């Protein structure tokens, strides 16, 4: 039964375009939607005979406390306002493609003097070009690796660019023209930016035509070195293009959406067709979706392009959605030129929709099988360690130090068989010192377990807690839990040992409380894979933290020793130039621009003059490539 004031608002709704908000009894926003006619759209939820809408409203009726509407001039304004309100309120029932911090976009600002590619989490209306979104750092790195190898763009951060005094290894391996210190043709550099943009957009046919023309022009001008560069780029693009299936004879950019649902579980597939070729298929699993099909599709479209999806010439949808003209106008405005939202009924476009649905069904089946396999692997671990519950959430701790200094610890987490970085925790050991491993372990576990015992949000105790080490480390964990009055926490120690007899074979043993003999984990077994995954990640993470802490300490002491340079100047220099390395390479003018006075700049330059003259290069080409990729992940 609807509240009386909500029914009164329903009766008074105008037949105008607008946006509506369903709210709970506390005033929180449950759902935001747009309508070409507020009266017909909002009333349709509460009319008998609409099974899809009734399924959705059955959830709302338990929570619905109020209805708010906004009348606008047209459907485009409705789409724009809906997008803003979704960003503002993050409604529970609107489609969410995970947290937007989980998605990445590749950014390039063509207006910069020497543009570079960078990876950002949230596109901004700053005039830059954004490509994506990418659902993982791995996929973004793969794309960056191709760009860095075949298109000669700088990869260094702006602070390093300004401070550099000689070319880095990227120049030596012919992946950057070194505009930081050498005379470089801006037009030629700008051409590489444009070519990289075509590659990122998936317009490989246009890119091939452009490269062939440039190669011929360079050869005609007897610039054979540049012609060879274009030849190599052409071959690289051709290799990528041969992996793409032809989807349509029409050379347009299209995004095609298909979906399959089972109750409130939905799998969405999005085909990216560029210049008539299928560039890639992206799939998204959505859980707890109660929206009607048309609202589901409209909500997905709004969220996907809000997170930085490249808007195509045509968007093909499997069904009609409310206020489609407004959606089309909004997307066209975001894109900077017109596009079309289509619901094909016949012809080649229908085959694309069928292909998108087939991909959604395939992804749903594959993920269902993976879930079944996960249950089996977790059950094997539960049986092997004789755990009372299925270990869906596992944590592992590792302590790291260097000669007793810079002691840190990392706790990593696995949720349902996958690394769960949202639950990673980092600790700097404050009390234990001098290489006291047990003391450091006790301190860290006491801090972690206490927050779990006190039921702090995000610090819930896991189903299984693993310490990196044998009986000694396990006994420390048992003592930390006991001293805090924690009972029933499943603990284990994981130790890597060499097998007896001088063999080089590595044996993984698990130590359990109250059990004299360790359990040997067979190679290639599910329990060994899950536990070593958590342990190795904790080891990697703790070492990373220790190196970072040591770097900060060394960086700080390097400036502390310079007479006349106080803490404010040190902070200003590091903030402006970004690193001690950049300070060592900066000239007098750059140091003064960054916050030092003339006398301080001269003292700093004298101190680091020898270091500044040395080229700052990684050890080899592989290190150079890794450094270039990591530089891209520094947001501008």
C-alpha positions as CSV (number, residue, x, y, z in Angstrom):
1,X,0.0,0.0,0.0
2,X,1.4,3.3,-1.1
3,X,1.6,6.2,1.4
4,X,-1.2,8.7,0.9
5,X,1.0,11.6,0.1
6,X,2.8,9.5,-2.6
7,X,-0.6,8.6,-4.1
8,X,-1.5,12.3,-4.2
9,X,1.8,13.1,-6.0
10,X,1.1,10.3,-8.5
11,X,-2.4,11.8,-9.2
12,X,-0.8,15.3,-9.8
13,X,2.0,14.3,-12.1
14,X,2.3,16.4,-15.3
15,X,2.6,14.9,-18.8
16,X,6.0,16.6,-19.2
17,X,9.6,15.3,-19.6
18,X,11.5,15.1,-16.4
19,X,13.3,13.1,-13.8
20,X,11.8,11.2,-10.8
21,X,13.4,10.0,-7.6
22,X,12.0,7.2,-5.4
23,X,13.0,7.8,-1.8
24,X,12.9,5.7,1.3
25,X,11.3,6.7,4.6
26,X,14.5,8.3,5.8
27,X,14.8,10.5,2.7
28,X,17.5,8.4,1.1
29,X,17.3,8.1,-2.7
30,X,16.5,4.5,-3.9
31,X,16.2,5.1,-7.6
32,X,16.6,7.9,-10.2
33,X,14.9,7.6,-13.6
34,X,14.0,9.9,-16.5
35,X,10.8,10.1,-18.5
36,X,9.5,11.6,-21.7
37,X,6.2,11.9,-19.8
38,X,6.4,11.8,-16.0
39,X,2.7,11.0,-15.7
40,X,2.7,7.9,-17.9
41,X,6.1,6.6,-16.9
42,X,5.9,6.9,-13.1
43,X,2.3,5.7,-13.0
44,X,3.2,2.7,-15.1
45,X,5.1,1.2,-12.1
46,X,2.0,0.9,-10.0
47,X,-0.5,-0.3,-12.7
48,X,-1.6,-3.9,-12.6
49,X,-0.6,-6.3,-15.4
50,X,3.0,-5.1,-15.9
51,X,5.0,-8.1,-14.5
52,X,8.5,-6.6,-14.9
53,X,7.5,-3.3,-13.2
54,X,5.6,-5.2,-10.5
55,X,8.7,-7.3,-9.7
56,X,10.6,-4.0,-9.3
57,X,8.0,-2.2,-7.3
58,X,7.6,-5.2,-4.9
59,X,11.0,-4.1,-3.6
60,X,10.1,-0.5,-3.5
61,X,6.8,-0.9,-1.8
62,X,8.6,-2.2,1.4
63,X,10.8,0.9,1.5
64,X,9.1,3.7,-0.5
65,X,8.6,6.7,1.6
66,X,8.4,9.6,-0.9
67,X,8.4,10.6,-4.5
68,X,10.2,13.6,-5.9
69,X,10.0,14.9,-9.5
70,X,11.8,17.5,-11.6
71,X,10.1,18.9,-14.7
72,X,12.5,19.9,-17.5
73,X,12.1,21.4,-21.0
74,X,13.0,18.3,-23.1
75,X,14.3,14.7,-23.0
76,X,17.9,15.9,-23.4
77,X,17.7,18.0,-20.3
78,X,16.1,15.0,-18.5
79,X,19.0,12.8,-19.5
80,X,21.6,15.3,-18.3
81,X,19.8,15.9,-15.0
82,X,19.4,12.1,-14.4
83,X,23.1,11.6,-14.9
84,X,23.9,14.4,-12.4
85,X,21.5,13.1,-9.8
86,X,22.8,9.5,-10.1
87,X,26.4,10.8,-9.5
88,X,25.2,12.8,-6.6
89,X,23.0,10.3,-4.8
90,X,24.4,6.9,-5.9
91,X,21.0,5.2,-5.7
92,X,20.7,1.7,-4.5
93,X,18.6,0.3,-7.4
94,X,20.4,2.0,-10.3
95,X,22.9,-0.1,-12.1
96,X,26.4,0.2,-10.8
97,X,29.4,-1.1,-12.7
98,X,31.3,-1.6,-9.4
99,X,32.8,1.5,-7.8
100,X,33.9,4.0,-10.5
101,X,37.4,3.9,-8.8
102,X,37.7,0.4,-10.2
103,X,37.7,1.6,-13.8
104,X,40.5,3.3,-15.6
105,X,40.8,5.6,-18.6
106,X,43.7,6.6,-20.7
107,X,44.1,10.3,-20.9
108,X,45.9,12.5,-23.4
109,X,45.8,16.3,-23.5
110,X,46.5,17.4,-27.1
111,X,46.9,21.1,-26.0
112,X,50.0,20.3,-23.9
113,X,53.3,21.3,-25.5
114,X,54.5,17.7,-25.5
115,X,51.5,15.4,-24.7
116,X,51.9,12.1,-22.9
117,X,49.6,9.2,-22.1
118,X,48.5,8.8,-18.5
119,X,46.0,6.6,-16.7
120,X,43.3,8.2,-14.6
121,X,40.3,6.9,-12.6
122,X,37.9,9.7,-13.2
123,X,37.6,11.6,-16.5
124,X,37.2,15.3,-16.1
125,X,35.7,18.0,-18.4
126,X,39.2,19.5,-19.0
127,X,39.4,19.3,-22.8
128,X,41.6,16.2,-22.7
129,X,40.8,13.0,-24.7
130,X,39.8,10.0,-22.7
131,X,39.8,6.4,-23.9
132,X,38.3,3.4,-22.1
133,X,37.1,2.5,-19.6
134,X,39.4,-0.3,-18.8
135,X,38.3,-2.7,-16.0
136,X,41.7,-3.5,-14.8
137,X,45.2,-2.1,-14.6
138,X,46.4,-5.1,-16.6
139,X,44.3,-4.3,-19.6
140,X,45.3,-0.6,-19.4
141,X,49.0,-1.6,-19.2
142,X,48.7,-3.9,-22.3
143,X,47.3,-1.0,-24.3
144,X,50.0,1.3,-23.0
145,X,52.7,-1.2,-23.8
146,X,51.6,-1.3,-27.5
147,X,51.4,2.5,-27.7
148,X,54.9,2.9,-26.1
149,X,56.5,0.5,-28.5
150,X,55.1,1.8,-31.7
151,X,54.3,5.5,-31.2
152,X,57.1,7.8,-30.1
153,X,55.5,9.7,-27.2
154,X,57.2,10.7,-24.0
155,X,56.4,8.7,-20.9
156,X,58.1,10.7,-18.1
157,X,56.1,12.7,-15.5
158,X,56.0,16.4,-16.0
159,X,58.3,17.0,-13.0
160,X,61.0,14.7,-14.5
161,X,60.5,16.3,-17.9
162,X,61.2,19.8,-16.6
163,X,64.2,18.7,-14.6
164,X,65.9,16.4,-17.0
165,X,69.4,17.4,-18.3
166,X,70.1,14.6,-20.8
167,X,68.0,12.0,-22.6
168,X,66.9,8.9,-20.7
169,X,66.9,5.3,-21.8
170,X,63.6,5.7,-23.7
171,X,65.5,7.8,-26.2
172,X,68.3,5.3,-26.4
173,X,65.9,2.4,-27.3
174,X,64.2,4.7,-29.8
175,X,60.9,5.0,-28.0
176,X,61.0,8.7,-27.4
177,X,62.5,11.7,-29.3
178,X,63.6,13.3,-26.0
179,X,61.8,16.7,-26.4
180,X,62.9,17.4,-22.8
181,X,66.4,18.3,-24.0
182,X,66.6,17.9,-27.7
183,X,65.2,19.9,-30.6
184,X,62.1,18.0,-31.8
185,X,59.7,18.9,-34.6
186,X,56.4,19.7,-33.0
187,X,54.4,18.9,-36.0
188,X,55.9,15.4,-36.3
189,X,55.3,14.8,-32.6
190,X,51.7,16.0,-33.0
191,X,51.3,13.5,-35.8
192,X,52.3,10.7,-33.4
193,X,49.8,11.9,-30.9
194,X,47.0,11.7,-33.6
195,X,48.1,8.3,-34.7
196,X,48.1,7.0,-31.1
197,X,44.6,8.4,-30.8
198,X,43.4,6.5,-33.8
199,X,44.9,3.3,-32.4
200,X,43.2,3.8,-29.0
201,X,39.8,4.5,-30.8
202,X,40.2,1.2,-32.7
203,X,40.1,3.0,-36.1
204,X,42.6,0.7,-37.5
205,X,41.5,1.0,-41.2
206,X,41.9,4.8,-41.0
207,X,45.2,4.4,-39.2
208,X,46.5,2.0,-41.8
209,X,45.6,4.5,-44.6
210,X,47.2,7.3,-42.8
211,X,50.4,5.4,-42.1
212,X,50.7,4.2,-45.7
213,X,50.4,7.8,-46.9
214,X,53.0,9.0,-44.4
215,X,55.4,6.2,-45.4
216,X,55.1,7.1,-49.1
217,X,55.6,10.8,-48.4
218,X,58.7,10.1,-46.3
219,X,60.1,7.8,-49.0
220,X,59.5,10.4,-51.7
221,X,61.3,12.9,-49.6
222,X,64.2,10.4,-49.2
223,X,63.7,10.4,-45.4
224,X,64.1,6.7,-45.3
225,X,64.7,6.5,-41.5
226,X,61.2,8.0,-40.9
227,X,59.7,5.8,-43.6
228,X,61.0,2.8,-41.7
229,X,59.4,4.0,-38.5
230,X,56.0,4.3,-40.3
231,X,56.6,0.8,-41.8
232,X,57.1,-0.7,-38.4
233,X,54.0,1.0,-37.0
234,X,52.1,-0.2,-40.0
235,X,53.1,-3.8,-39.4
236,X,52.2,-3.6,-35.7
237,X,48.7,-2.3,-36.6
238,X,48.2,-4.9,-39.2
239,X,49.0,-7.6,-36.6
240,X,46.4,-6.3,-34.3
241,X,43.8,-5.9,-37.1
242,X,44.2,-9.5,-38.3
243,X,42.9,-10.7,-34.9
244,X,39.6,-8.9,-35.3
245,X,36.5,-10.5,-36.9
246,X,34.6,-8.5,-39.5
247,X,31.3,-7.7,-38.0
248,X,29.6,-5.5,-40.6
249,X,30.4,-4.2,-44.1
250,X,29.5,-0.7,-42.9
251,X,32.6,1.2,-41.8
252,X,31.1,3.0,-38.7
253,X,31.8,2.9,-35.0
254,X,29.1,1.0,-33.1
255,X,28.5,-0.2,-29.6
256,X,26.1,-3.1,-29.4
257,X,24.4,-4.2,-26.1
258,X,23.0,-7.6,-25.3
259,X,22.1,-9.1,-22.0
260,X,20.7,-12.2,-20.3
261,X,19.1,-12.3,-16.8
262,X,18.2,-15.0,-14.3
263,X,16.2,-13.4,-11.6
264,X,18.2,-10.6,-10.2
265,X,21.4,-11.8,-11.8
266,X,22.3,-10.0,-15.1
267,X,25.1,-10.5,-17.5
268,X,25.6,-7.6,-20.0
269,X,27.8,-7.9,-23.1
270,X,29.0,-4.8,-25.0
271,X,30.5,-5.3,-28.5
272,X,32.9,-2.5,-29.6
273,X,32.7,-2.3,-33.4
274,X,35.2,0.1,-34.9
275,X,35.3,0.8,-38.7
276,X,33.3,-2.3,-39.3
277,X,35.6,-4.6,-37.3
278,X,34.8,-6.1,-33.9
279,X,37.5,-4.6,-31.7
280,X,36.6,-6.3,-28.4
281,X,33.8,-7.7,-26.3
282,X,33.3,-6.5,-22.7
283,X,31.1,-8.3,-20.3
284,X,29.7,-7.1,-17.0
285,X,28.0,-9.2,-14.3
286,X,25.4,-7.3,-12.3
287,X,24.0,-8.6,-9.1
288,X,20.8,-7.8,-7.2
289,X,19.2,-6.1,-10.2
290,X,15.4,-5.7,-9.9
291,X,14.8,-3.1,-12.6
292,X,12.6,-3.8,-15.5
293,X,14.5,-4.7,-18.7
294,X,14.2,-1.2,-20.3
295,X,15.3,0.5,-17.1
296,X,18.2,-1.9,-16.8
297,X,19.5,-1.1,-20.3
298,X,19.0,2.7,-19.9
299,X,20.7,2.7,-16.5
300,X,23.6,0.6,-17.9
301,X,24.1,3.0,-20.8
302,X,24.2,6.0,-18.5
303,X,26.6,4.5,-16.1
304,X,29.0,3.0,-18.8
305,X,29.4,6.3,-20.6
306,X,29.6,8.3,-17.4
307,X,32.7,6.3,-16.5
308,X,34.4,7.3,-19.7
309,X,33.3,4.8,-22.4
310,X,34.1,6.0,-25.9
311,X,30.8,7.2,-27.5
312,X,30.4,5.7,-31.0
313,X,28.5,6.8,-34.1
314,X,25.7,4.3,-33.3
315,X,24.5,2.7,-30.1
316,X,22.5,-0.5,-30.8
317,X,20.0,-1.5,-28.1
318,X,18.0,-4.7,-27.8
319,X,14.8,-2.9,-26.8
320,X,13.1,0.5,-26.6
321,X,14.0,2.6,-23.6
322,X,12.3,5.6,-22.1
323,X,13.3,9.0,-23.4
324,X,15.6,7.6,-26.0
325,X,15.8,10.9,-27.9
326,X,17.1,12.6,-24.8
327,X,19.7,9.9,-24.3
328,X,20.8,10.4,-27.9
329,X,21.1,14.1,-27.5
330,X,23.0,13.8,-24.2
331,X,25.5,11.3,-25.7
332,X,25.9,13.5,-28.8
333,X,26.7,16.5,-26.6
334,X,29.2,14.5,-24.6
335,X,30.8,13.3,-27.8
336,X,30.9,16.6,-29.5
337,X,29.0,15.5,-32.5
338,X,25.8,13.7,-33.3
339,X,25.3,10.0,-32.8
340,X,22.3,7.7,-33.1
341,X,20.6,5.4,-30.6
342,X,18.9,2.6,-32.6
343,X,16.8,-0.4,-31.9
344,X,17.2,-2.5,-35.1
345,X,14.3,-4.7,-36.3
346,X,15.9,-6.2,-39.4
347,X,19.2,-6.3,-41.4
348,X,22.8,-6.7,-40.4
349,X,22.4,-4.7,-37.2
350,X,20.0,-7.4,-35.8
351,X,22.8,-10.0,-36.3
352,X,25.0,-7.8,-34.2
353,X,22.4,-7.7,-31.4
354,X,22.2,-11.5,-31.6
355,X,26.0,-11.7,-31.3
356,X,25.9,-9.5,-28.3
357,X,23.3,-11.7,-26.6
358,X,25.2,-14.8,-27.5
359,X,28.3,-13.4,-25.8
360,X,26.3,-12.4,-22.7
361,X,24.9,-16.0,-22.5
362,X,28.4,-17.5,-23.0
363,X,29.9,-15.2,-20.3
364,X,27.0,-16.1,-17.9
365,X,27.6,-19.9,-18.4
366,X,31.4,-19.5,-18.0
367,X,31.0,-17.5,-14.7
368,X,28.5,-20.0,-13.4
369,X,30.9,-22.9,-14.1
370,X,33.8,-20.9,-12.4
371,X,31.6,-20.4,-9.4
372,X,30.9,-24.1,-9.1
373,X,34.6,-24.8,-9.4
374,X,35.3,-22.2,-6.7
375,X,33.0,-23.9,-4.3
376,X,34.8,-27.2,-4.9
377,X,38.2,-25.6,-4.3
378,X,37.1,-23.9,-1.1
379,X,35.6,-27.2,0.1
380,X,39.0,-28.9,-0.5
381,X,40.8,-26.3,1.6
382,X,38.1,-26.6,4.3
383,X,38.6,-30.4,4.4
384,X,42.4,-30.2,4.3
385,X,42.6,-27.9,7.3
386,X,39.5,-29.3,9.0
387,X,37.9,-25.9,9.2
388,X,34.4,-25.5,10.7
389,X,33.3,-23.1,7.9
390,X,34.0,-22.6,4.2
391,X,37.0,-20.2,4.0
392,X,35.5,-17.6,1.7
393,X,37.5,-14.8,3.2
394,X,41.2,-15.5,3.9
395,X,43.8,-13.1,5.2
396,X,47.6,-13.5,5.4
397,X,50.2,-11.3,7.1
398,X,53.9,-10.9,6.4
399,X,56.4,-8.7,8.3
400,X,59.4,-7.2,6.5
401,X,62.4,-5.2,7.6
402,X,66.0,-4.5,6.5
403,X,68.5,-5.2,9.3
404,X,66.0,-4.4,11.9
405,X,65.1,-1.0,10.3
406,X,62.1,0.2,8.4
407,X,59.9,-2.6,9.8
408,X,56.5,-2.9,8.2
409,X,53.8,-5.4,7.7
410,X,51.2,-6.1,5.1
411,X,47.9,-8.0,5.4
412,X,46.5,-9.2,2.1
413,X,43.1,-10.8,1.5
414,X,41.4,-13.3,-0.7
415,X,37.6,-13.2,-1.1
416,X,36.0,-16.1,-3.0
417,X,39.3,-17.3,-4.4
418,X,40.3,-13.9,-5.8
419,X,42.7,-11.3,-4.4
420,X,40.6,-8.6,-2.7
421,X,42.7,-5.4,-2.7
422,X,39.9,-3.4,-1.0
423,X,40.7,-5.4,2.2
424,X,44.5,-5.0,2.1
425,X,46.0,-3.4,5.2
426,X,49.4,-1.8,5.8
427,X,51.2,-1.3,9.1
428,X,54.3,0.5,10.2
429,X,55.7,-1.2,13.3
430,X,56.0,1.3,16.1
431,X,57.2,-0.5,19.2
432,X,59.1,-3.6,18.3
433,X,62.6,-2.9,16.9
434,X,66.0,-4.3,16.2
435,X,64.8,-7.2,14.1
436,X,62.4,-8.6,16.7
437,X,60.2,-10.5,14.3
438,X,58.0,-12.0,16.9
439,X,57.5,-8.7,18.7
440,X,56.6,-7.0,15.4
441,X,54.2,-9.8,14.5
442,X,52.5,-9.6,17.9
443,X,52.1,-5.8,17.6
444,X,50.7,-5.9,14.1
445,X,48.2,-8.8,14.8
446,X,47.1,-7.1,18.1
447,X,46.2,-3.9,16.1
448,X,44.5,-5.9,13.4
449,X,42.6,-8.3,15.7
450,X,41.5,-5.5,18.1
451,X,39.7,-3.6,15.3
452,X,38.1,-6.9,14.2
453,X,37.0,-7.6,17.8
454,X,35.5,-4.1,18.1
455,X,33.5,-4.7,14.9
456,X,34.9,-1.7,13.1
457,X,33.5,-1.4,9.6
458,X,35.9,-3.0,7.0
459,X,37.9,-4.8,9.6
460,X,35.7,-7.9,10.1
461,X,37.6,-11.0,11.1
462,X,38.2,-13.5,8.3
463,X,37.2,-17.1,8.0
464,X,40.9,-18.1,8.0
465,X,43.9,-16.0,9.1
466,X,47.3,-17.2,7.8
467,X,50.7,-16.1,9.1
468,X,53.8,-16.4,7.0
469,X,56.0,-18.7,9.0
470,X,56.0,-21.9,11.1
471,X,55.1,-22.8,14.7
472,X,56.8,-19.8,16.2
473,X,54.8,-17.3,14.2
474,X,51.6,-19.3,14.7
475,X,52.1,-19.2,18.4
476,X,52.4,-15.4,18.3
477,X,49.1,-15.2,16.4
478,X,47.4,-17.5,19.0
479,X,48.7,-15.3,21.8
480,X,47.6,-12.1,20.2
481,X,44.0,-13.4,19.7
482,X,43.9,-14.9,23.2
483,X,45.1,-11.7,24.9
484,X,42.3,-9.8,23.2
485,X,39.7,-12.4,24.3
486,X,39.0,-13.6,20.7
487,X,37.7,-17.1,20.4
488,X,36.9,-19.2,17.4
489,X,39.3,-17.5,14.9
490,X,40.8,-20.0,12.6
491,X,44.5,-19.6,12.5
492,X,47.3,-21.3,10.4
493,X,51.0,-20.9,9.7
494,X,52.3,-21.4,6.2
495,X,56.0,-22.3,5.9
496,X,58.0,-22.9,2.8
497,X,60.7,-25.5,3.3
498,X,63.3,-27.4,1.3
499,X,62.6,-31.2,1.2
500,X,64.9,-33.5,3.0
501,X,67.9,-35.2,1.4
502,X,69.4,-32.0,-0.1
503,X,66.8,-31.9,-2.9
504,X,65.8,-28.5,-4.3
505,X,62.1,-29.3,-4.2
506,X,60.1,-26.8,-2.2
507,X,57.5,-28.2,0.3
508,X,54.7,-26.1,1.6
509,X,53.7,-27.0,5.1
510,X,50.7,-25.8,7.2
511,X,50.9,-25.6,11.0
512,X,47.6,-25.6,12.9
513,X,47.0,-24.8,16.6
514,X,47.2,-27.9,18.9
515,X,48.5,-30.1,16.1
516,X,52.1,-31.4,16.5
517,X,52.8,-32.4,12.9
518,X,52.4,-30.0,9.9
519,X,50.2,-30.7,7.0
520,X,52.0,-31.0,3.6
521,X,50.2,-29.4,0.8
522,X,50.5,-31.4,-2.5
523,X,51.7,-29.6,-5.6
524,X,49.1,-28.3,-7.9
525,X,46.4,-28.7,-5.3
526,X,43.7,-26.2,-4.7
527,X,44.6,-25.6,-1.0
528,X,48.2,-25.0,-1.9
529,X,47.3,-22.5,-4.7
530,X,44.9,-20.5,-2.5
531,X,47.3,-20.3,0.5
532,X,50.4,-19.6,-1.4
533,X,48.6,-16.9,-3.5
534,X,47.7,-15.1,-0.3
535,X,51.2,-15.6,1.2
536,X,53.2,-14.6,-1.9
537,X,51.0,-11.5,-2.3
538,X,51.6,-10.5,1.4
539,X,55.3,-11.0,0.9
540,X,55.3,-8.9,-2.3
541,X,53.3,-6.2,-0.6
542,X,55.4,-6.0,2.6
543,X,58.6,-5.7,0.6
544,X,57.0,-3.0,-1.5
545,X,56.1,-1.1,1.6
546,X,59.5,-1.5,3.2
547,X,61.2,-0.2,0.0
548,X,58.8,2.7,-0.1
549,X,59.5,3.6,3.5
550,X,63.2,3.4,3.1
551,X,63.0,5.6,0.0
552,X,61.2,8.2,1.9
553,X,63.7,8.1,4.7
554,X,66.7,8.4,2.4
555,X,64.9,11.1,0.4
556,X,64.3,13.1,3.5
557,X,67.8,12.7,4.9
558,X,69.3,13.7,1.5
559,X,67.9,17.2,1.9
560,X,68.2,17.4,5.7
561,X,72.0,17.5,5.4
562,X,72.1,20.7,3.2
563,X,72.9,23.8,5.4
564,X,70.3,26.6,5.1
565,X,67.5,24.5,3.7
566,X,64.7,24.3,6.2
567,X,61.7,22.0,6.5
568,X,59.4,24.4,4.6
569,X,61.7,24.7,1.7
570,X,62.3,20.9,1.6
571,X,58.6,20.3,1.6
572,X,58.0,22.9,-1.2
573,X,60.7,21.4,-3.4
574,X,59.5,17.9,-3.0
575,X,55.9,18.8,-3.6
576,X,56.7,20.9,-6.7
577,X,59.4,18.7,-8.3
578,X,57.9,15.4,-7.1
579,X,61.0,13.5,-6.0
580,X,64.6,13.9,-4.7
581,X,65.7,12.6,-8.1
582,X,64.0,15.6,-9.7
583,X,65.7,17.9,-7.2
584,X,69.1,16.5,-8.0
585,X,68.6,17.1,-11.7
586,X,67.0,20.6,-11.4
587,X,69.1,23.6,-12.5
588,X,69.2,26.8,-10.5
589,X,66.3,28.4,-12.2
590,X,64.1,25.4,-11.7
591,X,65.0,25.2,-8.0
592,X,64.1,28.8,-7.4
593,X,60.8,28.4,-9.3
594,X,60.1,25.5,-7.0
595,X,60.5,27.5,-3.8
596,X,64.2,27.9,-3.0
597,X,65.8,31.3,-2.8
598,X,69.0,32.0,-4.7
599,X,71.4,31.0,-1.8
600,X,69.5,27.8,-1.1
601,X,69.3,26.9,-4.8
602,X,73.1,27.3,-5.1
603,X,73.7,25.1,-2.0
604,X,71.4,22.4,-3.3
605,X,73.0,22.5,-6.7
606,X,76.4,22.2,-5.2
607,X,75.4,19.2,-3.1
608,X,73.8,17.3,-5.9
609,X,75.8,18.5,-8.9
610,X,77.6,15.2,-9.4
611,X,74.3,13.3,-9.2
612,X,72.6,15.6,-11.6
613,X,75.3,15.1,-14.2
614,X,74.7,11.3,-14.3
615,X,72.1,10.0,-16.6
616,X,69.0,8.7,-14.7
617,X,68.3,5.5,-16.6
618,X,67.0,2.1,-15.6
619,X,69.3,-0.9,-15.8
620,X,68.0,-2.2,-19.1
621,X,65.2,-1.9,-21.7
622,X,62.9,-4.1,-19.7
623,X,63.2,-1.8,-16.7
624,X,62.7,1.2,-18.9
625,X,59.4,-0.2,-20.2
626,X,58.2,-1.0,-16.7
627,X,59.2,2.5,-15.6
628,X,57.3,4.1,-18.5
629,X,54.2,2.1,-17.7
630,X,54.3,3.1,-14.0
631,X,54.8,6.8,-14.9
632,X,51.5,6.6,-16.8
633,X,49.7,5.7,-13.6
634,X,50.7,8.9,-12.0
635,X,47.6,11.1,-12.3
636,X,48.3,14.6,-13.7
